[in-house]
């Protein structure tokens, strides 16, 4: 995994503050592969918030993470209560590393 412990803590703290302590957080994409270089930070979040509130919180989280981690490319996929199933949710969850359980 190509983010350090400090970055994991920043991601967890900010995500749980914004989405609530019951959310699940996964890092997926190229940052989970130690052999790759570069790449953006791809996060998948599962929340009990409704879709509209989750979209608002997503934007807030992106801004907070950019402030805390520096100006990096951060992509966040949110599965909210009532969201239609999407292929990206399954891929992110099955290939990702859960940060909320660390």
Phi, psi and omega in degrees: 000128186258048164224146185272173183300321179297316179295320177300314180297318178298315179298312181297311183300312181293318181295315180291327176294319185277316184265348181102156186293344181273359183286156175248140186233128178234137168266131178221175179088203189296333182290349177273352183254111182296341182274345180272170178231153176066206178095156179275171176268113179258121180241141174241127183235132172254130183220158176270358178292156177284169189301312183297315180294322180296322178295319177296315180295326179301313179297319178299317181295317179303313180296316180296318180292322178296321176296317185280326185257352185096169185284087178243160174285121180233123176247132181232126175251127183241127172258107182261167175301129180088000178292141172291146178295136178232149180301322182299328178297314181294317180295313182298318182288320184282331181257348185276171176249123182285121180271331185290345180263001182269000000 
